[in-house]
């Protein structure tokens, strides 16, 4: 059975990947604001 859905595009309100969580933690520790972090993650 083949998967017909594209699961690489995340819909609004879904959980973050572990990579995104790590990136958020890094940017937060560097002093980035929440808005700047969202911009960097293209959310």
N, CA, C, O and CB atoms as a CASP TS submission, in Angstrom:
PFRMAT TS
TARGET T0000
AUTHOR 0000-0000-0000
METHOD Language model
MODEL 1
PARENT N/A
ATOM      1  N   UNK     1       0.840  -1.164   0.000  1.00  0.00           N
ATOM      2  CA  UNK     1       0.000   0.000   0.000  1.00  0.00           C
ATOM      3  C   UNK     1       0.896   1.242   0.000  1.00  0.00           C
ATOM      4  O   UNK     1       1.830   1.339   0.796  1.00  0.00           O
ATOM      5  CB  UNK     1      -0.961  -0.010   1.216  1.00  0.00           C
ATOM      6  N   UNK     2       0.611   2.173  -0.881  1.00  0.00           N
ATOM      7  CA  UNK     2       1.416   3.390  -0.974  1.00  0.00           C
ATOM      8  C   UNK     2       0.753   4.513  -0.189  1.00  0.00           C
ATOM      9  O   UNK     2      -0.472   4.598  -0.103  1.00  0.00           O
ATOM     10  CB  UNK     2       1.614   3.806  -2.447  1.00  0.00           C
ATOM     11  N   UNK     3       1.581   5.358   0.374  1.00  0.00           N
ATOM     12  CA  UNK     3       1.063   6.488   1.124  1.00  0.00           C
ATOM     13  C   UNK     3       0.812   7.640   0.162  1.00  0.00           C
ATOM     14  O   UNK     3       1.704   8.038  -0.586  1.00  0.00           O
ATOM     15  CB  UNK     3       2.043   6.908   2.253  1.00  0.00           C
ATOM     16  N   UNK     4      -0.385   8.163   0.184  1.00  0.00           N
ATOM     17  CA  UNK     4      -0.780   9.217  -0.749  1.00  0.00           C
ATOM     18  C   UNK     4      -0.597  10.622  -0.181  1.00  0.00           C
ATOM     19  O   UNK     4      -0.674  11.601  -0.923  1.00  0.00           O
ATOM     20  CB  UNK     4      -2.217   9.025  -1.151  1.00  0.00           C
ATOM     21  N   UNK     5      -0.358  10.732   1.113  1.00  0.00           N
ATOM     22  CA  UNK     5      -0.279  12.046   1.735  1.00  0.00           C
ATOM     23  C   UNK     5       1.160  12.525   1.830  1.00  0.00           C
ATOM     24  O   UNK     5       2.083  11.736   2.029  1.00  0.00           O
ATOM     25  CB  UNK     5      -0.911  12.016   3.116  1.00  0.00           C
ATOM     26  N   UNK     6       1.330  13.824   1.683  1.00  0.00           N
ATOM     27  CA  UNK     6       2.638  14.440   1.862  1.00  0.00           C
ATOM     28  C   UNK     6       2.770  14.807   3.335  1.00  0.00           C
ATOM     29  O   UNK     6       2.145  15.766   3.788  1.00  0.00           O
ATOM     30  CB  UNK     6       2.820  15.700   0.933  1.00  0.00           C
ATOM     31  N   UNK     7       3.560  14.072   4.077  1.00  0.00           N
ATOM     32  CA  UNK     7       3.669  14.306   5.516  1.00  0.00           C
ATOM     33  C   UNK     7       4.794  15.267   5.879  1.00  0.00           C
ATOM     34  O   UNK     7       5.035  15.503   7.062  1.00  0.00           O
ATOM     35  CB  UNK     7       3.879  13.000   6.230  1.00  0.00           C
ATOM     36  N   UNK     8       5.487  15.826   4.890  1.00  0.00           N
ATOM     37  CA  UNK     8       6.567  16.758   5.201  1.00  0.00           C
ATOM     38  C   UNK     8       6.049  18.167   5.451  1.00  0.00           C
ATOM     39  O   UNK     8       6.762  18.986   6.031  1.00  0.00           O
ATOM     40  CB  UNK     8       7.582  16.777   4.074  1.00  0.00           C
ATOM     41  N   UNK     9       4.838  18.466   5.032  1.00  0.00           N
ATOM     42  CA  UNK     9       4.253  19.784   5.255  1.00  0.00           C
ATOM     43  C   UNK     9       3.448  19.722   6.540  1.00  0.00           C
ATOM     44  O   UNK     9       2.504  18.941   6.658  1.00  0.00           O
ATOM     45  CB  UNK     9       3.361  20.233   4.046  1.00  0.00           C
ATOM     46  N   UNK    10       3.832  20.558   7.511  1.00  0.00           N
ATOM     47  CA  UNK    10       3.177  20.542   8.807  1.00  0.00           C
ATOM     48  C   UNK    10       2.015  21.518   8.812  1.00  0.00           C
ATOM     49  O   UNK    10       2.150  22.661   8.376  1.00  0.00           O
ATOM     50  CB  UNK    10       4.170  20.881   9.925  1.00  0.00           C
ATOM     51  N   UNK    11       0.884  21.067   9.302  1.00  0.00           N
ATOM     52  CA  UNK    11      -0.278  21.936   9.416  1.00  0.00           C
ATOM     53  C   UNK    11      -0.186  22.730  10.708  1.00  0.00           C
ATOM     54  O   UNK    11       0.489  22.321  11.652  1.00  0.00           O
ATOM     55  CB  UNK    11      -1.589  21.119   9.368  1.00  0.00           C
ATOM     56  N   UNK    12      -0.865  23.862  10.743  1.00  0.00           N
ATOM     57  CA  UNK    12      -0.868  24.711  11.919  1.00  0.00           C
ATOM     58  C   UNK    12      -1.425  23.943  13.114  1.00  0.00           C
ATOM     59  O   UNK    12      -2.454  23.274  13.010  1.00  0.00           O
ATOM     60  CB  UNK    12      -1.687  25.989  11.665  1.00  0.00           C
ATOM     61  N   UNK    13      -0.743  24.044  14.234  1.00  0.00           N
ATOM     62  CA  UNK    13      -1.209  23.414  15.457  1.00  0.00           C
ATOM     63  C   UNK    13      -0.674  22.017  15.703  1.00  0.00           C
ATOM     64  O   UNK    13      -1.045  21.390  16.695  1.00  0.00           O
ATOM     65  CB  UNK    13      -2.669  23.365  15.445  1.00  0.00           C
ATOM     66  N   UNK    14       0.184  21.509  14.835  1.00  0.00           N
ATOM     67  CA  UNK    14       0.730  20.172  15.053  1.00  0.00           C
ATOM     68  C   UNK    14       1.982  20.233  15.913  1.00  0.00           C
ATOM     69  O   UNK    14       2.551  21.303  16.133  1.00  0.00           O
ATOM     70  CB  UNK    14       1.041  19.493  13.716  1.00  0.00           C
ATOM     71  N   UNK    15       2.395  19.087  16.389  1.00  0.00           N
ATOM     72  CA  UNK    15       3.548  18.996  17.276  1.00  0.00           C
ATOM     73  C   UNK    15       4.845  19.320  16.538  1.00  0.00           C
ATOM     74  O   UNK    15       4.944  19.182  15.318  1.00  0.00           O
ATOM     75  CB  UNK    15       3.629  17.603  17.893  1.00  0.00           C
ATOM     76  N   UNK    16       5.831  19.752  17.317  1.00  0.00           N
ATOM     77  CA  UNK    16       7.142  20.073  16.763  1.00  0.00           C
ATOM     78  C   UNK    16       7.997  18.818  16.693  1.00  0.00           C
ATOM     79  O   UNK    16       7.826  17.885  17.478  1.00  0.00           O
ATOM     80  CB  UNK    16       7.842  21.158  17.605  1.00  0.00           C
ATOM     81  N   UNK    17       8.910  18.812  15.750  1.00  0.00           N
ATOM     82  CA  UNK    17       9.868  17.712  15.668  1.00  0.00           C
ATOM     83  C   UNK    17      10.967  17.948  16.701  1.00  0.00           C
ATOM     84  O   UNK    17      11.102  19.057  17.220  1.00  0.00           O
ATOM     85  CB  UNK    17      10.469  17.587  14.227  1.00  0.00           C
ATOM     86  N   UNK    18      11.744  16.926  16.999  1.00  0.00           N
ATOM     87  CA  UNK    18      12.840  17.077  17.958  1.00  0.00           C
ATOM     88  C   UNK    18      13.885  18.056  17.427  1.00  0.00           C
ATOM     89  O   UNK    18      14.515  18.772  18.205  1.00  0.00           O
ATOM     90  CB  UNK    18      13.491  15.709  18.257  1.00  0.00           C
ATOM     91  N   UNK    19      14.072  18.091  16.105  1.00  0.00           N
ATOM     92  CA  UNK    19      15.007  19.050  15.513  1.00  0.00           C
ATOM     93  C   UNK    19      14.533  20.481  15.767  1.00  0.00           C
ATOM     94  O   UNK    19      15.328  21.345  16.137  1.00  0.00           O
ATOM     95  CB  UNK    19      15.159  18.797  13.994  1.00  0.00           C
ATOM     96  N   UNK    20      13.224  20.731  15.568  1.00  0.00           N
ATOM     97  CA  UNK    20      12.681  22.071  15.793  1.00  0.00           C
ATOM     98  C   UNK    20      12.781  22.462  17.261  1.00  0.00           C
ATOM     99  O   UNK    20      13.081  23.614  17.575  1.00  0.00           O
ATOM    100  CB  UNK    20      11.224  22.142  15.329  1.00  0.00           C
ATOM    101  N   UNK    21      12.537  21.524  18.155  1.00  0.00           N
ATOM    102  CA  UNK    21      12.667  21.807  19.591  1.00  0.00           C
ATOM    103  C   UNK    21      14.101  22.209  19.940  1.00  0.00           C
ATOM    104  O   UNK    21      14.322  23.148  20.705  1.00  0.00           O
ATOM    105  CB  UNK    21      12.244  20.577  20.425  1.00  0.00           C
ATOM    106  N   UNK    22      15.063  21.496  19.378  1.00  0.00           N
ATOM    107  CA  UNK    22      16.463  21.824  19.624  1.00  0.00           C
ATOM    108  C   UNK    22      16.835  23.182  19.066  1.00  0.00           C
ATOM    109  O   UNK    22      17.576  23.944  19.688  1.00  0.00           O
ATOM    110  CB  UNK    22      17.358  20.767  19.028  1.00  0.00           C
ATOM    111  N   UNK    23      16.316  23.474  17.895  1.00  0.00           N
ATOM    112  CA  UNK    23      16.605  24.773  17.276  1.00  0.00           C
ATOM    113  C   UNK    23      15.998  25.911  18.093  1.00  0.00           C
ATOM    114  O   UNK    23      16.619  26.961  18.260  1.00  0.00           O
ATOM    115  CB  UNK    23      16.068  24.813  15.831  1.00  0.00           C
ATOM    116  N   UNK    24      14.776  25.700  18.604  1.00  0.00           N
ATOM    117  CA  UNK    24      14.131  26.702  19.454  1.00  0.00           C
ATOM    118  C   UNK    24      14.955  26.924  20.716  1.00  0.00           C
ATOM    119  O   UNK    24      15.174  28.066  21.119  1.00  0.00           O
ATOM    120  CB  UNK    24      12.692  26.268  19.819  1.00  0.00           C
ATOM    121  N   UNK    25      15.413  25.847  21.340  1.00  0.00           N
ATOM    122  CA  UNK    25      16.213  25.966  22.559  1.00  0.00           C
ATOM    123  C   UNK    25      17.500  26.736  22.291  1.00  0.00           C
ATOM    124  O   UNK    25      17.907  27.571  23.099  1.00  0.00           O
ATOM    125  CB  UNK    25      16.536  24.577  23.126  1.00  0.00           C
ATOM    126  N   UNK    26      18.139  26.458  21.163  1.00  0.00           N
ATOM    127  CA  UNK    26      19.377  27.149  20.809  1.00  0.00           C
ATOM    128  C   UNK    26      19.132  28.635  20.593  1.00  0.00           C
ATOM    129  O   UNK    26      19.857  29.474  21.128  1.00  0.00           O
ATOM    130  CB  UNK    26      19.994  26.533  19.554  1.00  0.00           C
ATOM    131  N   UNK    27      18.106  28.959  19.806  1.00  0.00           N
ATOM    132  CA  UNK    27      17.809  30.366  19.535  1.00  0.00           C
ATOM    133  C   UNK    27      17.400  31.094  20.810  1.00  0.00           C
ATOM    134  O   UNK    27      17.763  32.254  21.006  1.00  0.00           O
ATOM    135  CB  UNK    27      16.701  30.486  18.482  1.00  0.00           C
ATOM    136  N   UNK    28      16.646  30.421  21.679  1.00  0.00           N
ATOM    137  CA  UNK    28      16.226  31.033  22.940  1.00  0.00           C
ATOM    138  C   UNK    28      17.439  31.334  23.823  1.00  0.00           C
ATOM    139  O   UNK    28      17.511  32.391  24.450  1.00  0.00           O
ATOM    140  CB  UNK    28      15.238  30.110  23.685  1.00  0.00           C
ATOM    141  N   UNK    29      18.389  30.399  23.866  1.00  0.00           N
ATOM    142  CA  UNK    29      19.588  30.610  24.684  1.00  0.00           C
ATOM    143  C   UNK    29      20.466  31.724  24.126  1.00  0.00           C
ATOM    144  O   UNK    29      21.263  32.316  24.854  1.00  0.00           O
ATOM    145  CB  UNK    29      20.393  29.320  24.781  1.00  0.00           C
ATOM    146  N   UNK    30      20.320  32.009  22.830  1.00  0.00           N
ATOM    147  CA  UNK    30      21.074  33.094  22.209  1.00  0.00           C
ATOM    148  C   UNK    30      20.366  34.435  22.364  1.00  0.00           C
ATOM    149  O   UNK    30      20.863  35.459  21.896  1.00  0.00           O
ATOM    150  CB  UNK    30      21.301  32.797  20.735  1.00  0.00           C
ATOM    151  N   UNK    31      19.202  34.433  23.023  1.00  0.00           N
ATOM    152  CA  UNK    31      18.508  35.678  23.313  1.00  0.00           C
ATOM    153  C   UNK    31      17.480  36.099  22.288  1.00  0.00           C
ATOM    154  O   UNK    31      17.002  37.233  22.333  1.00  0.00           O
ATOM    155  CB  UNK    31      19.485  36.745  23.457  1.00  0.00           C
ATOM    156  N   UNK    32      17.123  35.222  21.363  1.00  0.00           N
ATOM    157  CA  UNK    32      16.115  35.552  20.355  1.00  0.00           C
ATOM    158  C   UNK    32      14.741  35.659  21.001  1.00  0.00           C
ATOM    159  O   UNK    32      14.434  34.925  21.940  1.00  0.00           O
ATOM    160  CB  UNK    32      16.098  34.494  19.233  1.00  0.00           C
ATOM    161  N   UNK    33      13.918  36.568  20.502  1.00  0.00           N
ATOM    162  CA  UNK    33      12.545  36.690  20.989  1.00  0.00           C
ATOM    163  C   UNK    33      11.693  35.575  20.390  1.00  0.00           C
ATOM    164  O   UNK    33      12.100  34.911  19.437  1.00  0.00           O
ATOM    165  CB  UNK    33      11.953  38.082  20.638  1.00  0.00           C
ATOM    166  N   UNK    34      10.507  35.380  20.959  1.00  0.00           N
ATOM    167  CA  UNK    34       9.602  34.354  20.434  1.00  0.00           C
ATOM    168  C   UNK    34       9.232  34.635  18.982  1.00  0.00           C
ATOM    169  O   UNK    34       9.141  33.712  18.173  1.00  0.00           O
ATOM    170  CB  UNK    34       8.335  34.272  21.289  1.00  0.00           C
ATOM    171  N   UNK    35       9.022  35.894  18.654  1.00  0.00           N
ATOM    172  CA  UNK    35       8.689  36.243  17.263  1.00  0.00           C
ATOM    173  C   UNK    35       9.841  35.947  16.318  1.00  0.00           C
ATOM    174  O   UNK    35       9.633  35.440  15.216  1.00  0.00           O
ATOM    175  CB  UNK    35       8.308  37.720  17.160  1.00  0.00           C
ATOM    176  N   UNK    36      11.052  36.263  16.748  1.00  0.00           N
ATOM    177  CA  UNK    36      12.222  36.003  15.907  1.00  0.00           C
ATOM    178  C   UNK    36      12.424  34.499  15.708  1.00  0.00           C
ATOM    179  O   UNK    36      12.816  34.059  14.627  1.00  0.00           O
ATOM    180  CB  UNK    36      13.485  36.632  16.531  1.00  0.00           C
ATOM    181  N   UNK    37      12.155  33.720  16.747  1.00  0.00           N
ATOM    182  CA  UNK    37      12.267  32.264  16.638  1.00  0.00           C
ATOM    183  C   UNK    37      11.225  31.739  15.666  1.00  0.00           C
ATOM    184  O   UNK    37      11.535  30.893  14.827  1.00  0.00           O
ATOM    185  CB  UNK    37      12.104  31.592  18.020  1.00  0.00           C
ATOM    186  N   UNK    38      10.001  32.223  15.763  1.00  0.00           N
ATOM    187  CA  UNK    38       8.944  31.793  14.842  1.00  0.00           C
ATOM    188  C   UNK    38       9.308  32.151  13.410  1.00  0.00           C
ATOM    189  O   UNK    38       9.079  31.364  12.491  1.00  0.00           O
ATOM    190  CB  UNK    38       7.595  32.432  15.223  1.00  0.00           C
ATOM    191  N   UNK    39       9.874  33.335  13.221  1.00  0.00           N
ATOM    192  CA  UNK    39      10.296  33.752  11.883  1.00  0.00           C
ATOM    193  C   UNK    39      11.392  32.832  11.351  1.00  0.00           C
ATOM    194  O   UNK    39      11.389  32.468  10.175  1.00  0.00           O
ATOM    195  CB  UNK    39      10.791  35.209  11.902  1.00  0.00           C
ATOM    196  N   UNK    40      12.320  32.461  12.214  1.00  0.00           N
ATOM    197  CA  UNK    40      13.424  31.593  11.803  1.00  0.00           C
ATOM    198  C   UNK    40      12.930  30.195  11.438  1.00  0.00           C
ATOM    199  O   UNK    40      13.513  29.534  10.579  1.00  0.00           O
ATOM    200  CB  UNK    40      14.468  31.502  12.916  1.00  0.00           C
ATOM    201  N   UNK    41      11.864  29.746  12.085  1.00  0.00           N
ATOM    202  CA  UNK    41      11.302  28.422  11.803  1.00  0.00           C
ATOM    203  C   UNK    41      10.252  28.462  10.703  1.00  0.00           C
ATOM    204  O   UNK    41       9.705  27.421  10.336  1.00  0.00           O
ATOM    205  CB  UNK    41      10.696  27.836  13.061  1.00  0.00           C
ATOM    206  N   UNK    42       9.961  29.639  10.173  1.00  0.00           N
ATOM    207  CA  UNK    42       8.932  29.809   9.133  1.00  0.00           C
ATOM    208  C   UNK    42       7.571  29.298   9.585  1.00  0.00           C
ATOM    209  O   UNK    42       6.885  28.588   8.850  1.00  0.00           O
ATOM    210  CB  UNK    42       9.349  29.086   7.856  1.00  0.00           C
ATOM    211  N   UNK    43       7.195  29.663  10.790  1.00  0.00           N
ATOM    212  CA  UNK    43       5.899  29.227  11.333  1.00  0.00           C
ATOM    213  C   UNK    43       4.883  30.322  11.121  1.00  0.00           C
ATOM    214  O   UNK    43       3.722  30.170  11.501  1.00  0.00           O
ATOM    215  CB  UNK    43       6.004  28.868  12.841  1.00  0.00           C
TER
END
